[in-house]
Amino acid sequence: MQPVNGRVDHEIVEQLDNFFALRELQMNSQQRHLVALVSVEFAGALQLMSLTQDDHLRRQLVAQTKQVLIGYFQPLFPDNIDCSSK
């Protein structure tokens, strides 16, 4: 199962990297890839942890994941994130 997850994560990283390339033209390819990798690994780790939690904590983990990622993306994509729609 882990090799399948690794392939899926790799595909998500590549898709996110491509999306970032379209949204933030001045970001170099190494930085884009790193941001995509960190984002996918962070979200994946918290998602795995949330699967063993009760429903209330799981919802809190999802909400916190969104907030952390928005905080991470905001300085990288300052003109592209609208935090008012949280």
Order of alpha helices (4+ residues) and beta strands (2+ residues): alpha-alpha-alpha
